[in-house]
């Protein structure tokens, strides 16, 4: 069988890149807030259809 050289290094490099991307800071939203925003948007759309028919 042929021996694969550098296999461990490649998989390790992929993990290092993955963890470096985890450290990027961005806006943190609570999952509940995202659900509430979605429900509020659905209510607004339904009310718009009732009060502003096209």
C-alpha positions as CSV (number, residue, x, y, z in Angstrom):
1,X,0.0,0.0,0.0
2,X,1.1,3.5,-0.7
3,X,1.8,5.6,2.3
4,X,0.1,9.0,2.4
5,X,2.4,11.7,3.5
6,X,1.1,14.8,5.2
7,X,-2.3,13.4,5.9
8,X,-2.2,14.4,9.6
9,X,-1.0,17.8,8.8
10,X,-3.8,18.5,6.3
11,X,-6.5,17.4,8.7
12,X,-4.9,19.4,11.5
13,X,-4.7,22.5,9.3
14,X,-8.4,22.2,8.5
15,X,-9.3,22.1,12.2
16,X,-7.0,25.1,12.9
17,X,-8.7,27.1,10.2
18,X,-12.1,26.1,11.5
19,X,-11.3,27.2,15.1
20,X,-9.8,30.5,13.8
21,X,-13.2,31.2,12.1
22,X,-15.0,30.5,15.4
23,X,-13.2,33.3,17.1
24,X,-14.5,36.0,14.7
25,X,-16.8,38.2,16.7
26,X,-20.1,39.3,15.3
27,X,-23.5,40.3,16.6
28,X,-24.8,37.7,19.0
29,X,-28.6,37.2,18.9
30,X,-30.6,35.2,21.3
31,X,-32.4,32.4,19.4
32,X,-35.6,33.4,21.1
33,X,-35.3,36.9,19.7
34,X,-35.0,35.5,16.2
35,X,-38.2,33.5,16.7
36,X,-40.0,36.5,18.2
37,X,-39.0,38.7,15.2
38,X,-40.2,36.1,12.8
39,X,-43.6,35.9,14.6
40,X,-43.9,39.7,14.7
41,X,-43.1,39.9,11.0
42,X,-45.8,37.2,10.2
43,X,-48.4,39.2,12.2
44,X,-47.5,42.4,10.4
45,X,-47.8,40.7,7.0
46,X,-51.2,39.2,7.9
47,X,-52.5,42.6,9.3
48,X,-51.3,44.3,6.2
49,X,-53.3,41.9,4.0
50,X,-56.4,42.7,6.1
51,X,-56.2,46.5,6.3
52,X,-54.5,47.1,2.9
53,X,-56.1,44.8,0.3
54,X,-54.7,44.9,-3.2
